[in-house]
């Protein structure tokens, strides 16, 4: 496994509506399933297993592979159910789904922007030329796709910044008081009266009497 190329992502669709874009260019593999503690992307559907499938990028073949992790209701490439624990290559623009969930995931490369418009026989309009100079796609759908990608990318950066900030905040360590007992090397003379004033209070009242034995 290796790190995917920058900008690789998944278009999450429900019907014809784009729900979100998931960036998948930071790790060697990504886990899908219902368990949010173990999976990178949570699938909130009862038909999906806790850890349902894994998406892996092969650094030598430069291809994405999908592995079903012995799920109960299956992982699908299009309408074809994958064999458990057998890596299946996923071409760009392919659609995958998990269990009976109606959400589909289409793998996409980073949206391409057009450079400076070249000189051609036909003169393009001012608006199209301006878009070309700014590196913006001319088609409206391409522009929307690029906007959604940038939104997902910025969201990921914000999450990474928050996580790094939390790592820097550490609780101050309290200094533990020493519990060791030390003894002085010098002998100290203690007067009992200094400790308890009642000691020796009646010593002057003591009398000694000798009683002869008859």
TORGUPA-149583 format. One record per residue: residue number from 1; residue in one letter; x, y, z of N, C-alpha, C, O in turn. Coordinates in nm, 2 decimals, padded with zeros to 4 digits. Example, Ala and Ser with C-alpha at 12.3 -4.5 7.8 and 13.67 -1.06 7.14 Angstrom:
# TORGUPA-149583
REC     n   res      n_X      n_Y      n_Z     ca_X     ca_Y     ca_Z      c_X      c_Y      c_Z      o_X      o_Y      o_Z
REC     1     A    01.32   -00.57    00.78    01.23   -00.45    00.78    01.32   -00.33    00.78    01.42   -00.33    00.85
REC     2     S    01.28   -00.22    00.71    01.37   -00.11    00.71    01.29    00.00    00.79    01.34    00.11    00.80
# end
This chain:
# TORGUPA-149583
REC     n   res      n_X      n_Y      n_Z     ca_X     ca_Y     ca_Z      c_X      c_Y      c_Z      o_X      o_Y      o_Z
REC     1     X    00.08   -00.12    00.00    00.00    00.00    00.00    00.09    00.12    00.00    00.20    00.12    00.05
REC     2     X    00.03    00.23   -00.05    00.11    00.36   -00.06    00.01    00.47   -00.05   -00.11    00.46   -00.05
REC     3     X    00.07    00.59   -00.05   -00.01    00.71   -00.04   -00.07    00.75   -00.17    00.00    00.76   -00.27
REC     4     X   -00.20    00.77   -00.18   -00.27    00.81   -00.31   -00.22    00.94   -00.36   -00.17    01.02   -00.28
REC     5     X   -00.25    00.97   -00.49   -00.21    01.10   -00.54   -00.30    01.21   -00.48   -00.41    01.19   -00.44
REC     6     X   -00.25    01.33   -00.47   -00.32    01.44   -00.41   -00.45    01.47   -00.49   -00.46    01.47   -00.61
REC     7     X   -00.56    01.49   -00.41   -00.69    01.52   -00.47   -00.78    01.41   -00.50   -00.89    01.43   -00.53
REC     8     X   -00.73    01.29   -00.47   -00.82    01.17   -00.49   -00.93    01.18   -00.39   -00.91    01.20   -00.27
REC     9     X   -01.06    01.15   -00.44   -01.17    01.17   -00.35   -01.29    01.09   -00.40   -01.29    01.03   -00.50
REC    10     X   -01.39    01.08   -00.31   -01.51    01.01   -00.34   -01.63    01.11   -00.34   -01.64    01.19   -00.25
REC    11     X   -01.71    01.10   -00.45   -01.84    01.17   -00.45   -01.95    01.09   -00.39   -01.98    00.98   -00.44
REC    12     X   -02.00    01.13   -00.28   -02.11    01.06   -00.21   -02.24    01.11   -00.27   -02.27    01.23   -00.25
REC    13     X   -02.31    01.02   -00.33   -02.44    01.06   -00.40   -02.56    00.98   -00.33   -02.54    00.87   -00.29
REC    14     X   -02.67    01.05   -00.32   -02.80    00.98   -00.28   -02.90    01.02   -00.39   -02.95    01.13   -00.40
REC    15     X   -02.92    00.92   -00.48   -03.00    00.95   -00.60   -02.91    01.03   -00.69   -02.80    00.99   -00.73
REC    16     X   -02.97    01.14   -00.74   -02.89    01.24   -00.82   -02.83    01.35   -00.75   -02.78    01.44   -00.81
REC    17     X   -02.84    01.35   -00.62   -02.79    01.46   -00.54   -02.66    01.43   -00.48   -02.64    01.33   -00.42
REC    18     X   -02.56    01.53   -00.49   -02.43    01.51   -00.43   -02.44    01.55   -00.28   -02.48    01.66   -00.25
REC    19     X   -02.41    01.45   -00.20   -02.42    01.48   -00.05   -02.29    01.54    00.00   -02.30    01.64    00.07
REC    20     X   -02.18    01.49   -00.04   -02.05    01.54    00.01   -01.94    01.48   -00.07   -01.96    01.38   -00.15
REC    21     X   -01.82    01.53   -00.05   -01.69    01.48   -00.11   -01.60    01.43    00.00   -01.58    01.50    00.10
REC    22     X   -01.55    01.31   -00.01   -01.46    01.25    00.09   -01.32    01.25    00.04   -01.30    01.18   -00.06
REC    23     X   -01.23    01.32    00.10   -01.09    01.32    00.05   -01.02    01.20    00.10   -01.03    01.16    00.21
REC    24     X   -00.96    01.13    00.00   -00.89    01.00    00.04   -00.75    01.00   -00.01   -00.70    00.90   -00.07
REC    25     X   -00.67    01.11    00.01   -00.53    01.11   -00.04   -00.43    01.13    00.08   -00.31    01.16    00.05
REC    26     X   -00.47    01.10    00.20   -00.38    01.12    00.31   -00.33    00.99    00.37   -00.22    00.99    00.42
REC    27     X   -00.40    00.88    00.36   -00.36    00.75    00.42   -00.35    00.64    00.31   -00.39    00.66    00.20
REC    28     X   -00.28    00.54    00.36   -00.26    00.42    00.27   -00.39    00.34    00.25   -00.41    00.28    00.14
REC    29     X   -00.48    00.35    00.35   -00.60    00.28    00.33   -00.71    00.35    00.42   -00.68    00.42    00.51
REC    30     X   -00.84    00.32    00.38   -00.95    00.38    00.45   -01.05    00.27    00.48   -01.08    00.19    00.40
REC    31     X   -01.11    00.28    00.60   -01.21    00.18    00.64   -01.35    00.24    00.64   -01.36    00.35    00.68
REC    32     X   -01.44    00.16    00.60   -01.58    00.20    00.59   -01.66    00.10    00.68   -01.64   -00.02    00.68
REC    33     X   -01.76    00.16    00.76   -01.84    00.07    00.84   -01.92    00.15    00.94   -01.92    00.27    00.94
REC    34     X   -02.00    00.08    01.03   -02.09    00.15    01.12   -02.01    00.19    01.25   -02.06    00.28    01.32
REC    35     X   -01.90    00.14    01.28   -01.83    00.17    01.40   -01.74    00.29    01.38   -01.64    00.29    01.31
REC    36     X   -01.78    00.41    01.45   -01.70    00.53    01.43   -01.57    00.53    01.49   -01.48    00.61    01.46
REC    37     X   -01.55    00.44    01.59   -01.42    00.43    01.66   -01.31    00.36    01.57   -01.19    00.38    01.59
REC    38     X   -01.35    00.27    01.48   -01.26    00.19    01.40   -01.25    00.24    01.26   -01.15    00.22    01.19
REC    39     X   -01.36    00.30    01.21   -01.37    00.33    01.07   -01.34    00.48    01.04   -01.36    00.57    01.12
REC    40     X   -01.28    00.51    00.92   -01.25    00.64    00.88   -01.38    00.71    00.83   -01.40    00.83    00.86
REC    41     X   -01.47    00.64    00.77   -01.59    00.69    00.72   -01.71    00.60    00.77   -01.71    00.48    00.74
REC    42     X   -01.80    00.67    00.84   -01.91    00.59    00.91   -02.02    00.58    00.81   -02.07    00.68    00.75
REC    43     X   -02.07    00.46    00.79   -02.19    00.43    00.71   -02.31    00.40    00.81   -02.32    00.30    00.87
REC    44     X   -02.40    00.50    00.82   -02.51    00.49    00.91   -02.63    00.41    00.85   -02.73    00.47    00.81
REC    45     X   -02.61    00.28    00.84   -02.71    00.20    00.78   -02.71    00.06    00.85   -02.60    00.01    00.86
REC    46     X   -02.83    00.01    00.88   -02.83   -00.12    00.96   -02.78   -00.24    00.88   -02.73   -00.33    00.94
REC    47     X   -02.78   -00.23    00.75   -02.73   -00.34    00.67   -02.58   -00.35    00.66   -02.53   -00.45    00.61
REC    48     X   -02.51   -00.25    00.71   -02.37   -00.24    00.70   -02.30   -00.30    00.83   -02.36   -00.29    00.94
REC    49     X   -02.19   -00.37    00.81   -02.12   -00.43    00.92   -02.04   -00.32    01.00   -02.02   -00.21    00.95
REC    50     X   -01.99   -00.35    01.12   -01.92   -00.26    01.20   -01.79   -00.21    01.13   -01.77   -00.09    01.12
REC    51     X   -01.72   -00.31    01.07   -01.61   -00.27    00.98   -01.64   -00.35    00.85   -01.62   -00.47    00.84
REC    52     X   -01.69   -00.27    00.75   -01.75   -00.33    00.63   -01.65   -00.36    00.52   -01.65   -00.47    00.47
REC    53     X   -01.57   -00.26    00.49   -01.48   -00.27    00.37   -01.36   -00.18    00.39   -01.36   -00.09    00.47
REC    54     X   -01.26   -00.20    00.31   -01.14   -00.12    00.31   -01.11   -00.08    00.17   -01.12   -00.15    00.07
REC    55     X   -01.06    00.05    00.16   -01.02    00.11    00.03   -00.87    00.13    00.04   -00.82    00.20    00.12
REC    56     X   -00.79    00.06   -00.05   -00.65    00.06   -00.04   -00.59    00.11   -00.17   -00.64    00.08   -00.28
REC    57     X   -00.48    00.19   -00.16   -00.41    00.24   -00.28   -00.28    00.16   -00.30   -00.20    00.16   -00.21
REC    58     X   -00.26    00.10   -00.42   -00.14    00.02   -00.45   -00.03    00.11   -00.51   -00.05    00.17   -00.61
REC    59     X    00.08    00.13   -00.43    00.18    00.23   -00.48    00.25    00.19   -00.60    00.29    00.28   -00.68
REC    60     X    00.26    00.06   -00.63    00.34    00.02   -00.75    00.24    00.02   -00.87    00.28    00.06   -00.98
REC    61     X    00.13   -00.04   -00.86    00.03   -00.04   -00.97   -00.04    00.09   -00.99   -00.10    00.12   -01.09
REC    62     X   -00.03    00.18   -00.89   -00.10    00.31   -00.89   -00.25    00.29   -00.92   -00.30    00.36   -01.01
REC    63     X   -00.31    00.20   -00.85   -00.45    00.18   -00.86   -00.51    00.17   -00.73   -00.45    00.13   -00.63
REC    64     X   -00.64    00.19   -00.72   -00.72    00.18   -00.60   -00.79    00.04   -00.60   -00.84    00.00   -00.70
REC    65     X   -00.78   -00.02   -00.48   -00.85   -00.15   -00.47   -00.95   -00.15   -00.35   -00.92   -00.08   -00.25
REC    66     X   -01.06   -00.22   -00.37   -01.16   -00.23   -00.27   -01.16   -00.37   -00.21   -01.17   -00.47   -00.29
REC    67     X   -01.17   -00.39   -00.08   -01.17   -00.52   -00.02   -01.29   -00.53    00.07   -01.31   -00.45    00.17
REC    68     X   -01.38   -00.63    00.05   -01.49   -00.65    00.14   -01.44   -00.73    00.25   -01.37   -00.84    00.24
REC    69     X   -01.46   -00.69    00.38   -01.41   -00.75    00.50   -01.51   -00.85    00.56   -01.54   -00.84    00.67
REC    70     X   -01.56   -00.94    00.47   -01.65   -01.04    00.51   -01.78   -00.98    00.57   -01.83   -01.03    00.67
REC    71     X   -01.83   -00.88    00.50   -01.95   -00.82    00.55   -02.07   -00.91    00.53   -02.07   -01.00    00.45
REC    72     X   -02.18   -00.88    00.60   -02.30   -00.97    00.60   -02.38   -00.94    00.47   -02.42   -01.04    00.41
REC    73     X   -02.39   -00.82    00.43   -02.48   -00.79    00.31   -02.40   -00.74    00.19   -02.46   -00.69    00.10
REC    74     X   -02.27   -00.75    00.20   -02.19   -00.73    00.08   -02.14   -00.59    00.04   -02.20   -00.49    00.09
REC    75     X   -02.04   -00.59   -00.04   -01.99   -00.46   -00.10   -02.00   -00.48   -00.25   -01.97   -00.58   -00.30
REC    76     X   -02.04   -00.37   -00.31   -02.07   -00.38   -00.46   -01.99   -00.28   -00.54   -01.97   -00.16   -00.50
REC    77     X   -01.94   -00.33   -00.65   -01.88   -00.24   -00.76   -01.99   -00.24   -00.87   -02.01   -00.33   -00.94
REC    78     X   -02.06   -00.12   -00.88   -02.17   -00.12   -00.97   -02.28   -00.21   -00.91   -02.32   -00.18   -00.79
REC    79     X   -02.32   -00.31   -00.98   -02.42   -00.40   -00.93   -02.36   -00.54   -00.90   -02.43   -00.64   -00.87
REC    80     X   -02.23   -00.55   -00.91   -02.16   -00.67   -00.89   -02.11   -00.68   -00.74   -02.04   -00.59   -00.69
REC    81     X   -02.15   -00.79   -00.67   -02.11   -00.81   -00.53   -01.96   -00.86   -00.53   -01.93   -00.96   -00.60
REC    82     X   -01.88   -00.81   -00.45   -01.74   -00.85   -00.44   -01.73   -00.97   -00.35   -01.80   -00.99   -00.26
REC    83     X   -01.63   -01.05   -00.39   -01.59   -01.17   -00.31   -01.52   -01.12   -00.18   -01.43   -01.03   -00.19
REC    84     X   -01.55   -01.18   -00.07   -01.49   -01.13    00.06   -01.34   -01.16    00.06   -01.29   -01.26    00.01
REC    85     X   -01.27   -01.06    00.11   -01.12   -01.07    00.13   -01.05   -01.08    00.00   -00.93   -01.12    00.00
REC    86     X   -01.11   -01.05   -00.11   -01.04   -01.05   -00.24   -01.03   -00.91   -00.29   -01.14   -00.85   -00.33
REC    87     X   -00.91   -00.85   -00.30   -00.90   -00.71   -00.35   -00.95   -00.70   -00.50   -00.92   -00.78   -00.58
REC    88     X   -01.03   -00.60   -00.52   -01.09   -00.57   -00.65   -01.05   -00.43   -00.69   -01.07   -00.33   -00.62
REC    89     X   -00.98   -00.42   -00.81   -00.94   -00.29   -00.86   -01.06   -00.20   -00.89   -01.16   -00.25   -00.95
REC    90     X   -01.05   -00.08   -00.86   -01.16    00.02   -00.88   -01.11    00.13   -00.97   -01.04    00.22   -00.93
REC    91     X   -01.15    00.13   -01.10   -01.11    00.23   -01.19   -01.17    00.37   -01.15   -01.27    00.38   -01.08
REC    92     X   -01.10    00.47   -01.20   -01.15    00.61   -01.17   -01.29    00.62   -01.24   -01.31    00.57   -01.34
REC    93     X   -01.38    00.69   -01.17   -01.52    00.72   -01.21   -01.61    00.59   -01.19   -01.72    00.59   -01.23
REC    94     X   -01.55    00.49   -01.12   -01.64    00.37   -01.08   -01.72    00.41   -00.96   -01.68    00.49   -00.88
REC    95     X   -01.83    00.34   -00.95   -01.92    00.36   -00.84   -01.93    00.24   -00.75   -01.95    00.13   -00.80
REC    96     X   -01.92    00.26   -00.62   -01.93    00.15   -00.52   -02.04    00.18   -00.42   -02.08    00.29   -00.41
REC    97     X   -02.09    00.07   -00.35   -02.19    00.09   -00.25   -02.17   -00.02   -00.15   -02.10   -00.12   -00.17
REC    98     X   -02.24    00.00   -00.03   -02.22   -00.09    00.08   -02.35   -00.14    00.13   -02.44   -00.06    00.16
REC    99     X   -02.37   -00.27    00.14   -02.49   -00.33    00.19   -02.61   -00.28    00.11   -02.61   -00.28   -00.01
REC   100     X   -02.72   -00.25    00.18   -02.85   -00.21    00.12   -02.86   -00.05    00.12   -02.96    00.00    00.09
REC   101     X   -02.75    00.01    00.16   -02.75    00.16    00.16   -02.77    00.22    00.02   -02.71    00.17   -00.07
REC   102     X   -02.86    00.32    00.01   -02.88    00.38   -00.12   -02.78    00.48   -00.16   -02.78    00.53   -00.27
REC   103     X   -02.69    00.51   -00.07   -02.58    00.60   -00.10   -02.47    00.53   -00.19   -02.44    00.42   -00.16
REC   104     X   -02.43    00.60   -00.29   -02.32    00.55   -00.37   -02.20    00.64   -00.36   -02.20    00.76   -00.33
REC   105     X   -02.08    00.58   -00.39   -01.95    00.65   -00.38   -01.88    00.63   -00.51   -01.84    00.52   -00.55
REC   106     X   -01.86    00.74   -00.57   -01.79    00.74   -00.70   -01.65    00.80   -00.68   -01.63    00.91   -00.63
REC   107     X   -01.55    00.72   -00.73   -01.41    00.76   -00.71   -01.37    00.86   -00.82   -01.39    00.84   -00.93
REC   108     X   -01.31    00.97   -00.77   -01.27    01.08   -00.87   -01.13    01.13   -00.84   -01.08    01.11   -00.73
REC   109     X   -01.07    01.18   -00.95   -00.94    01.24   -00.94   -00.96    01.39   -00.90   -01.07    01.44   -00.91
REC   110     X   -00.85    01.46   -00.87   -00.86    01.60   -00.84   -00.92    01.68   -00.96   -00.87    01.65   -01.08
REC   111     X   -01.01    01.76   -00.95   -01.07    01.84   -01.06   -00.96    01.92   -01.13   -00.88    01.99   -01.06
REC   112     X   -00.96    01.91   -01.26   -00.85    01.98   -01.34   -00.90    02.12   -01.38   -01.02    02.14   -01.41
REC   113     X   -00.81    02.21   -01.36   -00.84    02.35   -01.40   -00.77    02.38   -01.53   -00.66    02.33   -01.56
REC   114     X   -00.83    02.47   -01.61   -00.78    02.50   -01.74   -00.68    02.61   -01.73   -00.70    02.71   -01.65
REC   115     X   -00.57    02.61   -01.80   -00.47    02.71   -01.80   -00.51    02.83   -01.89   -00.63    02.84   -01.93
REC   116     X   -00.42    02.90   -01.93   -00.44    03.02   -02.02   -00.50    02.97   -02.15   -00.44    02.88   -02.21
REC   117     X   -00.60    03.03   -02.20   -00.67    02.99   -02.32   -00.57    03.01   -02.44   -00.51    03.12   -02.45
REC   118     X   -00.56    02.91   -02.53   -00.48    02.92   -02.64   -00.55    02.99   -02.76   -00.67    03.00   -02.76
REC   119     X   -00.46    03.04   -02.85   -00.52    03.12   -02.96   -00.57    03.02   -03.06   -00.50    02.93   -03.10
REC   120     X   -00.69    03.04   -03.10   -00.75    02.95   -03.21   -00.81    03.03   -03.32   -00.81    03.16   -03.31
REC   121     X   -00.86    02.96   -03.41   -00.92    03.04   -03.53   -01.05    03.11   -03.48   -01.07    03.22   -03.52
REC   122     X   -01.13    03.04   -03.39   -01.25    03.11   -03.35   -01.22    03.19   -03.22   -01.16    03.13   -03.13
REC   123     X   -01.26    03.31   -03.22   -01.24    03.39   -03.10   -01.34    03.36   -02.99   -01.46    03.36   -03.02
REC   124     X   -01.29    03.33   -02.87   -01.39    03.30   -02.76   -01.43    03.43   -02.70   -01.37    03.53   -02.71
REC   125     X   -01.54    03.42   -02.63   -01.60    03.54   -02.56   -01.52    03.59   -02.44   -01.43    03.52   -02.39
REC   126     X   -01.55    03.71   -02.40   -01.47    03.77   -02.29   -01.49    03.69   -02.16   -01.39    03.67   -02.09
REC   127     X   -01.61    03.64   -02.14   -01.63    03.57   -02.01   -01.56    03.44   -02.01   -01.50    03.40   -01.91
REC   128     X   -01.56    03.36   -02.12   -01.48    03.24   -02.13   -01.33    03.26   -02.12   -01.26    03.18   -02.05
REC   129     X   -01.29    03.37   -02.18   -01.14    03.40   -02.17   -01.10    03.44   -02.03   -00.99    03.40   -01.99
REC   130     X   -01.19    03.51   -01.96   -01.16    03.55   -01.82   -01.15    03.42   -01.73   -01.06    03.41   -01.65
REC   131     X   -01.24    03.33   -01.75   -01.24    03.21   -01.68   -01.11    03.13   -01.70   -01.05    03.07   -01.61
REC   132     X   -01.06    03.13   -01.83   -00.94    03.06   -01.86   -00.82    03.12   -01.80   -00.73    03.05   -01.75
REC   133     X   -00.82    03.26   -01.79   -00.71    03.33   -01.73   -00.70    03.30   -01.58   -00.60    03.29   -01.52
REC   134     X   -00.82    03.28   -01.52   -00.83    03.26   -01.37   -00.81    03.11   -01.34   -00.81    03.08   -01.22
REC   135     X   -00.80    03.03   -01.44   -00.78    02.88   -01.41   -00.91    02.82   -01.37   -00.91    02.71   -01.31
REC   136     X   -01.03    02.88   -01.41   -01.16    02.82   -01.38   -01.21    02.74   -01.49   -01.19    02.78   -01.61
REC   137     X   -01.28    02.63   -01.47   -01.34    02.56   -01.57   -01.46    02.64   -01.64   -01.52    02.72   -01.57
REC   138     X   -01.47    02.62   -01.77   -01.57    02.69   -01.84   -01.71    02.64   -01.82   -01.81    02.71   -01.82
REC   139     X   -01.73    02.51   -01.80   -01.86    02.45   -01.78   -01.91    02.47   -01.64   -01.83    02.46   -01.54
REC   140     X   -02.03    02.49   -01.62   -02.09    02.52   -01.49   -02.08    02.40   -01.40   -02.05    02.41   -01.28
REC   141     X   -02.10    02.28   -01.45   -02.09    02.16   -01.37   -01.95    02.14   -01.32   -01.93    02.10   -01.21
REC   142     X   -01.85    02.17   -01.41   -01.71    02.16   -01.36   -01.68    02.26   -01.26   -01.60    02.23   -01.16
REC   143     X   -01.74    02.38   -01.27   -01.71    02.48   -01.16   -01.77    02.44   -01.03   -01.71    02.46   -00.93
REC   144     X   -01.89    02.38   -01.03   -01.96    02.34   -00.91   -01.88    02.22   -00.85   -01.86    02.21   -00.73
REC   145     X   -01.82    02.13   -00.93   -01.75    02.02   -00.88   -01.62    02.07   -00.82   -01.58    02.02   -00.71
REC   146     X   -01.55    02.17   -00.88   -01.43    02.22   -00.82   -01.46    02.29   -00.69   -01.38    02.29   -00.59
REC   147     X   -01.58    02.36   -00.68   -01.61    02.43   -00.56   -01.64    02.33   -00.44   -01.59    02.35   -00.33
REC   148     X   -01.71    02.22   -00.47   -01.74    02.12   -00.37   -01.61    02.06   -00.33   -01.59    02.03   -00.21
REC   149     X   -01.51    02.03   -00.42   -01.38    01.97   -00.38   -01.31    02.07   -00.29   -01.25    02.02   -00.19
REC   150     X   -01.30    02.19   -00.32   -01.23    02.29   -00.24   -01.29    02.30   -00.10   -01.22    02.32    00.00
REC   151     X   -01.43    02.29   -00.09   -01.50    02.29    00.04   -01.46    02.18    00.12   -01.43    02.19    00.24
REC   152     X   -01.45    02.06    00.06   -01.41    01.94    00.14   -01.27    01.94    00.18   -01.23    01.90    00.29
REC   153     X   -01.18    02.00    00.09   -01.04    02.01    00.12   -01.02    02.11    00.24   -00.94    02.08    00.33
REC   154     X   -01.09    02.22    00.24   -01.08    02.32    00.35   -01.13    02.26    00.48   -01.08    02.29    00.58
REC   155     X   -01.24    02.18    00.47   -01.29    02.12    00.59   -01.19    02.03    00.65   -01.18    02.02    00.78
REC   156     X   -01.12    01.95    00.57   -01.02    01.86    00.62   -00.91    01.93    00.69   -00.86    01.89    00.79
REC   157     X   -00.87    02.04    00.63   -00.76    02.12    00.69   -00.80    02.18    00.82   -00.72    02.18    00.91
REC   158     X   -00.92    02.22    00.83   -00.97    02.28    00.96   -00.97    02.17    01.07   -00.93    02.20    01.18
REC   159     X   -01.01    02.05    01.03   -01.01    01.94    01.13   -00.87    01.90    01.17   -00.85    01.87    01.29
REC   160     X   -00.78    01.90    01.08   -00.64    01.87    01.11   -00.58    01.98    01.20   -00.50    01.95    01.30
REC   161     X   -00.62    02.11    01.18   -00.57    02.22    01.26   -00.62    02.20    01.41   -00.55    02.23    01.50
REC   162     X   -00.75    02.17    01.42   -00.81    02.15    01.55   -00.74    02.03    01.63   -00.71    02.04    01.75
REC   163     X   -00.71    01.92    01.55   -00.65    01.81    01.62   -00.51    01.84    01.66   -00.46    01.80    01.77
REC   164     X   -00.43    01.92    01.58   -00.30    01.95    01.62   -00.30    02.05    01.74   -00.21    02.04    01.82
REC   165     X   -00.40    02.14    01.74   -00.41    02.23    01.85   -00.43    02.16    01.98   -00.38    02.20    02.09
REC   166     X   -00.52    02.05    01.98   -00.55    01.98    02.10   -00.42    01.90    02.15   -00.41    01.88    02.27
REC   167     X   -00.34    01.86    02.06   -00.22    01.79    02.10   -00.12    01.88    02.17   -00.05    01.84    02.26
REC   168     X   -00.12    02.01    02.14   -00.03    02.10    02.20   -00.07    02.14    02.34    00.01    02.19    02.42
REC   169     X   -00.20    02.13    02.37   -00.25    02.17    02.50   -00.23    02.05    02.60   -00.29    01.95    02.59
REC   170     X   -00.15    02.08    02.70   -00.12    01.97    02.80   -00.15    02.03    02.93   -00.12    02.15    02.96
REC   171     X   -00.20    01.95    03.02   -00.22    01.99    03.16   -00.09    02.01    03.23    00.00    01.93    03.22
REC   172     X   -00.08    02.12    03.31    00.04    02.14    03.38    00.06    02.03    03.49   -00.03    01.98    03.56
REC   173     X    00.19    01.98    03.49    00.22    01.87    03.59    00.23    01.93    03.73    00.30    02.03    03.75
REC   174     X    00.16    01.87    03.82    00.18    01.91    03.96    00.30    01.85    04.02    00.33    01.73    04.00
REC   175     X    00.37    01.93    04.09    00.49    01.88    04.16    00.45    01.80    04.29    00.37    01.85    04.37
REC   176     X    00.49    01.68    04.29    00.46    01.60    04.41    00.54    01.63    04.52    00.66    01.65    04.51
REC   177     X    00.48    01.65    04.64    00.55    01.68    04.76    00.63    01.56    04.80    00.58    01.44    04.79
REC   178     X    00.75    01.59    04.85    00.83    01.48    04.90    00.78    01.42    05.02    00.74    01.49    05.12
REC   179     X    00.77    01.29    05.02    00.71    01.21    05.14    00.82    01.15    05.22    00.80    01.06    05.30
REC   180     X    00.95    01.18    05.19    01.06    01.12    05.26    01.07    01.17    05.40    01.05    01.29    05.42
REC   181     X    01.12    01.09    05.49    01.14    01.13    05.63    01.29    01.14    05.65    01.36    01.04    05.63
REC   182     X    01.34    01.26    05.70    01.48    01.27    05.73    01.50    01.29    05.87    01.42    01.35    05.94
REC   183     X    01.62    01.25    05.92    01.66    01.27    06.06    01.78    01.35    06.07    01.87    01.34    05.99
REC   184     X    01.78    01.44    06.17    01.90    01.52    06.20    02.01    01.44    06.26    01.98    01.35    06.34
REC   185     X    02.13    01.47    06.22    02.24    01.40    06.28    02.28    01.44    06.42    02.35    01.37    06.49
REC   186     X    02.23    01.56    06.47    02.26    01.61    06.60    02.16    01.56    06.70    02.04    01.54    06.67
REC   187     X    02.21    01.53    06.83    02.12    01.50    06.94    02.05    01.62    06.99    02.12    01.72    07.03
REC   188     X    01.92    01.61    07.01    01.84    01.73    07.06    01.79    01.69    07.20    01.74    01.58    07.22
REC   189     X    01.81    01.78    07.30    01.77    01.76    07.44    01.63    01.83    07.45    01.62    01.95    07.43
REC   190     X    01.53    01.75    07.49    01.40    01.80    07.50    01.36    01.81    07.64    01.37    01.71    07.72
REC   191     X    01.32    01.93    07.69    01.27    01.95    07.82    01.12    01.91    07.83    01.04    01.97    07.75
REC   192     X    01.08    01.82    07.91    00.94    01.77    07.92    00.84    01.89    07.94    00.73    01.88    07.90
REC   193     X    00.89    01.99    08.02    00.80    02.10    08.05    00.77    02.19    07.92    00.66    02.25    07.91
REC   194     X    00.86    02.18    07.83    00.84    02.26    07.70    00.73    02.19    07.62    00.66    02.25    07.54
REC   195     X    00.72    02.06    07.63    00.62    01.98    07.56    00.49    01.99    07.63    00.38    02.01    07.56
REC   196     X    00.48    01.96    07.76    00.36    01.96    07.83    00.38    02.04    07.96    00.45    01.99    08.05
REC   197     X    00.32    02.16    07.97    00.35    02.24    08.09    00.30    02.18    08.22    00.35    02.21    08.33
REC   198     X    00.21    02.08    08.22    00.16    02.01    08.34    00.26    01.92    08.40    00.25    01.88    08.51
REC   199     X    00.36    01.89    08.32    00.47    01.80    08.37    00.55    01.87    08.47    00.61    01.98    08.44
REC   200     X    00.57    01.82    08.59    00.65    01.88    08.70    00.58    01.99    08.77    00.65    02.06    08.85
REC   201     X    00.45    02.01    08.75    00.38    02.12    08.81    00.37    02.10    08.96    00.38    02.20    09.04
REC   202     X    00.36    01.98    09.01    00.34    01.95    09.15    00.46    01.89    09.22    00.45    01.83    09.32
REC   203     X    00.58    01.91    09.16    00.70    01.84    09.21    00.75    01.90    09.34    00.81    01.84    09.42
REC   204     X    00.72    02.04    09.37    00.76    02.10    09.49    00.67    02.06    09.61    00.70    02.09    09.72
REC   205     X    00.55    02.00    09.58    00.46    01.96    09.69    00.49    01.82    09.74    00.43    01.77    09.83
REC   206     X    00.59    01.75    09.68    00.62    01.62    09.72    00.71    01.62    09.84    00.81    01.69    09.84
REC   207     X    00.68    01.55    09.95    00.76    01.54    10.07    00.79    01.39    10.10    00.72    01.30    10.07
REC   208     X    00.91    01.38    10.16    00.96    01.25    10.19    00.96    01.23    10.34    01.01    01.31    10.41
REC   209     X    00.89    01.12    10.39    00.88    01.10    10.54    00.94    00.96    10.57    00.91    00.86    10.49
REC   210     X    01.01    00.95    10.68    01.07    00.82    10.72    00.99    00.77    10.84    00.98    00.84    10.94
REC   211     X    00.92    00.66    10.83    00.84    00.60    10.93    00.92    00.49    11.00    00.94    00.38    10.93
REC   212     X    00.96    00.50    11.13    01.04    00.39    11.19    00.95    00.27    11.21    00.83    00.28    11.24
REC   213     X    01.01    00.15    11.20    00.93    00.03    11.23    00.94   -00.01    11.38    01.06   -00.02    11.43
REC   214     X    00.84   -00.02    11.45    00.84   -00.05    11.59    00.86   -00.20    11.61    00.86   -00.25    11.72
# end
